[in-house]
């Protein structure tokens, strides 16, 4: 059902059923649009360290969801776009994906953060040179067009020369609106 501009009415008009049906259909359409634009998404956390090997992009394994409206995550590394996130009449939605992590203190190399959609990098990895004497914080945000059952992951990499712990990992996906 699509929105149809309602007819103009003048005082003392006798309203035809077809005119009232247009208004009824429009109210139904607008209610569906409001419902479909309600918040839906997930916020994941891994508070404990995850050891990341040198020079290897590695999926972050999530331990909890502080928010999961719509059933995006159940366990592990993958967020799966739920069918209920796609409004009726559409095949895709746009999402905002944000990740944040903190690499253990080590002044050598570079730290990377990237997101995958069905195994492919969404945008180039965001990278930061290591900070000597302090943890290295990284955050990255991308937008993507996704369909039901698409799989989204967050990966990190580091080039310190040995394994390095990453902690305080967060991963958030928020539905922005219908796509195509």
Secondary structure, DSSP 8 states (H G I E B T S, - for coil): ----------TT----HHHHHHHHHHHHHHHHHHHHTS--EEEEEE-S-EEE-BT--EE--B-EEEEEES----SBT-EE--GGGS-TT-S-EEEEEEEEEEE-S--SSEEEEEEEETTEESS--EEEE--TTS-EEEEEEEEEEE-TT-EEEEEEEE-SSS-EEEEEEEEEEEEEEE--
